[in-house]
Amino acid sequence: MNEGDTFSNPLSEQELLELEAFLISERASGNAMPMDALDGFLTALVIGPVAVLPDEWIPFVLGDEKDEDSADLEEAEKIISFLMRYMNSLVGGFQLNADNFVPIFQCCEFENREDADAAATSWALGFILGMELRFEEWKPLFDVADEGNEEEELILAPILLLAGQEHDAHQLTESDKDILKELIAESVTNIHRFWQPYRTDSHQNQNDFPSSPDRQ
């Protein structure tokens, strides 16, 4: 099996738990993204107008680099492969049927309301970070919304509101937040559809193993 085949395999439930545990552990940077933010971030990259190569987005996910001398190379390579497979599973899902997209926070059970809301907010903030990584390329969507096109404005509204980026976000009730959470999947599908005329052939599975300081 070559590396391309390996990166095409979706993560198992155990591997997802292992990735989640690493991202919040002391072995990762204090700036590493939690899983909800990671899912939102990668979703934005996958459905956006241009591709972002692994050498750029993986360090962004993992945050500031740790001391290389103390890094576990084997673990680092495993985590990178997990991230690549996670990204490629999102790519495959949108290629197969974008209407089936479900954000990760809707697939989880939470101990309380506060944790559920925090997960949705984290996802939305991750998505916004993904947009900001290629802000110039995303501008056509923002420009259309700013022109008063209600349909395009509503595409972004649930994400921006959940992320607290709108001026009236602080006024959201629990019922409002529940509605916005349910609208996220539809928003993502519509954003994906918006970019289809712009999208290049760059959204193919990203099977090139990214370089790292230890693999020069």
N, C-alpha and C positions, 0 to 999 in steps of 0.2 A: 504494500500500500504506500503510495507517495504522499507527500505533505498536502497536496491539493485535496486528495481523497479524505485525509484526516480532518482537514479544516471544514469539510462539507458535512460532517456528522454533528447533529444537534447535541447540545449538552444534556446529559442525563440529570435527573432530579438531584442525585448525589453530587454531581459536578457543579450544578448551580449553587447548592448549599456550600460547597467548598470554595467557590469563587466569592460568594457573599461573605463568608467568614474571613477570607483573606483581606477583602477590601476594607473591612472594619477592624482588622487586627493591627497590632503594633508592628508587624512585619511590613505593612504597607505604609505609604506616606500618609501623614495626617490630612493631606489634601486629596486623597483618593476618593472617587465617587462611590457612594453606596449603591446598592443594586437598583433601587427605583430610579435614581438620577441617571445611572448608566443606561437603563432601558430607554428613558426619554431621550438622552443624548444620542444614542446610536440610532434610534428611530428617526430623529431629525436628520442625521447624516444619510441614512438610507433613502429617505423619501425626498431629499432636497435636490436642487438643480444640478449639482456637480458632486463628484466623488471626493472624499478626503482620504488620503492614503494612510495605512496603518502606522507608518513611522511618525505621523503627526498626531493622529487621534489617540493612539495607545498611551503615549506619555501624558497626554491631557487627562485621560481617565485615571492614570495611576498617580498623578500629582507630582510634586517635586521629587527628584530622584533621591533614593537613600544612598548611604555610603556604599560605594561599589565593593569595597573590600569585605563588607559584612553581608553582601547580598548572596543569597542562595541561588546559583545559576540554574540549577535543575528546577527549582520551584518557580523562578522567574519565567523560564521558558514554558512551563506548564500553564501558568496564569495567562501568558500572552496567547497561547494556543486556545485557552478557554475563551478569551476575548474575541479572537478571530472567529471561532466557531459560533459564538453568540451573535456577532455581527452578521455572519453568513446565513445563519438561520433566519434572521430578520429579513435579509435580502431575499432569500428563497420564499418566505411567507408572502411578501409583497408581490413577487413575480407570479406566485401560484394563484393568490386571490387576496387582493388588498382589503376586500370587504370583511375578511375574517380576522383582521387585526384586533388584538385585545392588549391593552397596556398591562404590565406585570402586576401593578397594584390591584387590579381587578381579579387576579388569579390567586390572591393571597387572603388568608384569614388573619385578623388582627385582634389583639386582646382588648382593645378599647377604641373608642371613637377618635381620640386624640392621635393614636398611632396610625389609624386609617387615613385621617386627614393629612398627617405629616407625610405619609408615603405618596399621596397624590400630589402634594405640593412639591416634594422632592422630584417626582417624575417630571412635572411641568417645568421646574427650574432647569433640569437636565436637558429638556427639549430646547429651551431657550438658549442654553449654552451651545448646543449643537447649531442652532441658527446663527448665533453670533460668530462662530468659528468661520463661517463663510457669509458674513453680513452683506457684503456687496452683491453677491450672487442671489441672496434672498430678497434684495430690495424690491424687485418687481411685485412680489406679494404684498409687502408693506405699502408700496406706492398705490396699488389698486385699492387697498383698504382705506388709505388716507384720502383717496378721491371720493369717498362716500359710497362705494359699492357695498351695499349692505350684505350681500351674499359672501363676498370675500372677507369683509370685516368680521362676520360671524364665524368664519373658519378659524380664526386665531383667538377669538374671545374666550372660549373655555380654558384654553391653555394659559393665556395671559392672566385671567382672573384667578385661576387656581395657584398660579405662581406669585400672586400678589403684585402684579405689574400694572394693574389698572387703578385709577384713583379711587374707585368705589369698592375695591376688593375687600377692604376692612369691614364693609357693611354686609358681607355675605352671611346668611344664616346657614344652619346645618342643612336645611332643605335645599338651599341654593347650591351648596357644595355637592350634595348628592346628585343633583341634576347635572352639574358641570362634569362630574366624574363620568356620568353615563354618556355625556356628549364628546368625551375625549376621542373615543374610537372613531366616531363619525368625522370629527375634525381632522384627524390624521389621514383618514381615507380621502377626504376632500382636498387636503393639502397635497397628498400624493398625486391626485388627479390633476390638480392645478399645474404641477411641475412637469407632467408628462410631455407637453410640447417642447419644453426647454431641455429636458434631460438628455444627456449624451449617452454614449454606450459605455460610460465609465462605471455603471453600477453592475459590474459582474462580480462574481465571488472573488474576494481578495486573497488569493492563495500564496502570494509571495511572503515568506516569513520575514517580518520586519527586522531590521538590523538593531543591534544593541551594542553598548560600549564593549561588552565582553565577547562579541561575535565578529569583531573587525578582522 
